[in-house]
Amino acid sequence: MEFTVDMQAPNLSELKARKDVQRQRLMSGINELVDLIVTDIPAYVIRELKKAFVNNLGFAEATDDQGVVALKRSAAAFANTLAEDMRANLAAEPLWLGPDVALGEGKCLDANLPLTQCLQDIAGRTAAFFADKGLGQVELQYKCPTWFIEGRYAPGMIEKYWSQLALLREMEQEIIALEIEQRRLSQSTRWDAL
C-alpha cells in the first residue's frame, strides 16, 4: 500500500491554527452565554420567591409587610452572591468543551449533562434558601431564559454553541486523522529505507 500526501489538504499546523481560532470563537460565545445566565439569576430567584410566597398562603398571610420587605432584601442579597458564585462555576471550560460533553442541537442545553447539573445547582441553592426562610420545600428547576435579556437571546446563543462545538469536534477529528496519516507515512518511508 502506498501512502501519498494530498497537497491541497491543509497541513497539520494549519489545521491546529484553525482549531485554535474556532476554540476562541466558541469560548467567546460561551462567555456571552455565561454572562446572560448570570444576569438572569437574580431575576430567577425573585420570580421563584414570589411564586413560593404566593403558593404558601399560611406563610404569606402570617408575614407582615416589614417581613416581606426584609425577605425580598435578603433574597436580593442571596441572588447576587449566587450569581457571582455561579459565574465562577459556569466559566469552567470542561463544562462546555469536556470529552464527556455530548453533542446536542436545538435551543436548550439538556444534552450537556455536566452543564445541566451545574445549572440545577442554581435551583437547588435557591430552594435551600427558601426553606431556610420558612417557605418549606419547593421543587425548582433552572432553565435558560427563552426571552430577550438586555438584547441577548439565549436560545439563539445555545444553537450557535451547539453548531460551533460540532465544528470544533470535527476539526479535532481531522487533526487526529491527519496525525495518524502522517505517522503511517513515516513508518512506510522508514520501511522502504530499511
N, C-alpha and C positions, 0 to 999 in steps of 0.2 A: 504494500500500500504506500503510495507516495503522498506526502503532505506538501501543500503549497500555501502560500500566504496571498490572500486577496489584497491587492494593492489599493483597491477602492475602499476597503473596510477601514474604519478608524483604528489607530493603534491603541495599545493599552493605556499609554499616558493620556491620550486624547479622551478615551472613554472615562478614565478616572477623573479627569478635569471636568468633563460634562456631568459626571455623577456628583462631584462636589458642588457644582453650581446648582444642580437640581436639589440637592440636600439643603443648601442655603435657602433656596426658594421655598421649599417645603417648610423649613423651620420658621421662616418669616410668616407664612400663613398660619402655622401652629401658634406662634406667639400672638398674632392678632386674635385668634380664636380663644386662647387662654385669657387675654385681656377682656374679651367680650363676656366670657363666663364669670370672671372675677367681678366685672361691673354689674352683672346680674345678681350675684349672691345677696347683697343687702336687700334688694327688692324682693328676691325669692323668700328670704327669711320673714320679711314684713307681710308679704302675701299669705304665707302659710300660717303666720301668727294670727292674722285676722281670722282666717278660716277656723283655726283651732279655738280661738276665743269665742267666736260666734257659735260654734258647734258644741261648746261646753257651757251650756246655759247656767248650770249651777255655779261654776267659777265666774262667769261673766257677770251674773247678777249679784254675786257676793263681793265683787271688786268695785270699790268706789272710783270716782273719776281720777283722783290723785294716783290711785293704784294702777289704773290703765295708762296714765301718762308715764309713770315710773316703769311699767312693763315695756312700753314702746321704746323708752330711752335705753333700757337695759338690752332690749333686742337689737337696737341700732348699734350699740357698742359691740355686742356679741357678733353681729353680722360683719362689721368692719374687721374685727380680729379674724373671723373665719375666712373672709375674703383674702386677707393677706397670707394666712396660713395656706390656703388652697392655691394661691399664686405660686408659692414655692413648690408645692406638691405637683401641680399641673405642669410646671416648667420642666419636669424630669423627662428628658429625651426618650428613655426606654418606654415610657407610657405610650408614646406616639409612634416610635420607629423600631421598637424592640423586635427581636426574632419571633416572639410569641404573639405579636400583633397580627391577627388575620386580616386579609384584605376584605374590605367591605365596599358598599356603594350606597348611594341614596343620601338622604338628608338627616340621618341620625348616626350616632356613634356606637350603637349597640354591638356591632361586630367586633369592636375593640374592647375585649373583656377587661384587660388591666385598667384602661381608662374609665370604663363604666364603673368598675369597683371604686376607683378614686372619686368619681363624681357622686357615687352613693354615700361617700363619707360626708358630703355636704348635707345630705338628707339625714343621715344618722346623727351627726353632731347637732343639727337643728332640732331633731326630735328629742334628743337628750336635754337640750336647753329648755325646751317646752316642759318636759317632765320635771326638771328642777324648779321651774317657776310655778308648778302646781296644775298644769294643764292636762296632766295624765299622759298615758301612752298614745302617741299619734303615729300612724303609719304614713311616712313620707317617702317620696321618690323625687330625685332631681333629674330633670331633662333639660337639655339646652333650650333656650327660648326659641319660639317659632315666629317671632315678630322682630321688627327692626329695633335695635338699641343703638342710639347715637349714630344713626345712619349705617349701621352694620347689620347684616342678615346672617344669622348663624347657619340656617340650612344651606345657603349658598356656599358659605365658607367650608362647611362639612363636605359637601360634594367636591369642592376643589381639593380638600385634604385627601379624600379617597383617590381621586384621579392622580394627584401628584405623588402619593405613596405608591400607587401601582406603577407609575413611570419610574420611580426610584428603584423599586424592586426589579423591574425589567432591566434597567441599566446594570444593577448588581449581577443579575444572571448573565448578561452579555459579557461582563468583565470576567466572571468565573469561567465561562465557555472559552473566552479568548486566552485566558491563562492556561487552561488545560490544553488548548490547541498549541500554544507556544511550547509547553512542556513536551508534548508529543513530538513536535517538530525538532526540538532539541535532542530528544532521545533517538529520533530517526537519523538525524545528522551524526550523532555520536556512533550509532550502529554502523552507518556507512563508512565512517572514518576508521573504524577498528577492524 
